[in-house]
Amino acid sequence: MIVTILALSALDVLSYELFFVSSLVGFLLVTVLTAPAVATPAWRTRVRWFVALGLLGFALVIAGRIYATLAVLAVT
């Protein structure tokens, strides 16, 4: 996550939305790449809740972007 903040800052595009989305993508990538092939440990099933919360947050970010776009279109 620190690398994400540094990269977004270096590109001068740091925002909460971009940080959240890029962190979520990184979390999902780590989750998939570290998944065991044979047996699933008990703690691993709880990761699904974090994934679900992350996807809910992503949906809220997208809904906010759509709302902002529609608000701009309604004004013009």
C-alpha positions as CSV (number, residue, x, y, z in Angstrom):
1,M,0.0,0.0,0.0
2,I,2.9,2.3,0.6
3,V,4.2,1.6,-2.9
4,T,0.7,2.5,-4.2
5,I,0.7,5.8,-2.3
6,L,4.2,6.6,-3.6
7,A,3.4,5.7,-7.2
8,L,0.2,7.7,-7.2
9,S,2.0,10.6,-5.6
10,A,4.8,10.5,-8.1
11,L,2.3,10.5,-10.9
12,D,0.4,13.4,-9.2
13,V,-2.9,11.6,-9.3
14,L,-3.3,10.6,-5.7
15,S,-6.9,10.4,-4.6
16,Y,-8.9,8.3,-2.1
17,E,-10.7,6.5,-4.9
18,L,-7.6,5.5,-6.9
19,F,-5.8,4.5,-3.7
20,F,-8.8,2.3,-2.7
21,V,-9.2,0.7,-6.1
22,S,-5.5,0.0,-6.6
23,S,-5.2,-1.4,-3.0
24,L,-8.2,-3.6,-3.7
25,V,-6.7,-4.9,-6.9
26,G,-3.4,-5.7,-5.1
27,F,-5.3,-7.4,-2.2
28,L,-7.2,-9.6,-4.7
29,L,-4.1,-10.4,-6.6
30,V,-2.2,-11.5,-3.4
31,T,-5.3,-13.5,-2.4
32,V,-5.5,-15.4,-5.6
33,L,-1.7,-16.0,-6.0
34,T,-1.4,-17.3,-2.4
35,A,-4.4,-19.6,-2.6
36,P,-3.5,-23.2,-1.6
37,A,-4.1,-25.8,-4.3
38,V,-5.2,-28.7,-2.1
39,A,-6.6,-27.8,1.3
40,T,-8.1,-24.5,2.5
41,P,-7.0,-23.4,6.0
42,A,-9.8,-22.3,8.4
43,W,-8.5,-18.7,8.4
44,R,-8.6,-18.5,4.6
45,T,-12.4,-18.7,4.6
46,R,-12.5,-15.4,6.5
47,V,-10.6,-13.7,3.7
48,R,-13.8,-13.9,1.7
49,W,-15.5,-11.4,4.0
50,F,-12.7,-8.9,3.4
51,V,-13.0,-9.5,-0.4
52,A,-16.8,-9.0,-0.1
53,L,-16.3,-5.8,1.8
54,G,-13.7,-4.6,-0.7
55,L,-16.1,-5.3,-3.6
56,L,-18.9,-3.5,-1.8
57,G,-16.6,-0.5,-1.3
58,F,-15.7,-0.7,-5.0
59,A,-19.3,-0.6,-5.9
60,L,-19.8,2.5,-3.8
61,V,-16.9,4.2,-5.5
62,I,-18.4,3.4,-8.9
63,A,-21.8,4.6,-7.8
64,G,-20.3,7.8,-6.6
65,R,-18.6,8.4,-9.9
66,I,-21.8,7.6,-11.8
67,Y,-23.7,10.0,-9.6
68,A,-21.2,12.8,-10.1
69,T,-21.3,12.3,-13.8
70,L,-25.1,12.3,-13.9
71,A,-25.1,15.4,-11.8
72,V,-22.8,17.2,-14.2
73,L,-24.9,16.1,-17.2
74,A,-28.1,17.3,-15.5
75,V,-26.7,20.8,-14.9
76,T,-25.7,21.2,-18.6
